[in-house]
């Protein structure tokens, strides 16, 4: 797989790191799926990403159009089955058993060409 083949990026974990990764992926123009088992965390992520982009506008680093485009490219889900992407980046708890379980499930959901990253 080459870089041009990547159209959709999934991020597992909507904590601070996952939020930042999702925002940057969407700002780069990728359809982005942010996954977390905790729906409240997904709501917090949605609010924080919007706030971060608003701060970028205030500082003159982001335009209103970039903000809207970025927000439109991010979807939020607590259903792992919806994390079908060309690249999935894991940003969950630092617990090896949980990471192994996540990657095992992602491997079954996604194509053999999907890149799973941690």
Secondary structure by P-SEA (a helix, b strand, c coil): cccccccbbbbccccaaaaaaaaaaaaaccbbbbbbccaaaaaaaaaaaaaaaaaaaaaccccaaaaaaaaaacccccccccccccbbbbbccccaaaaaaaaaaaaaaccccccccc
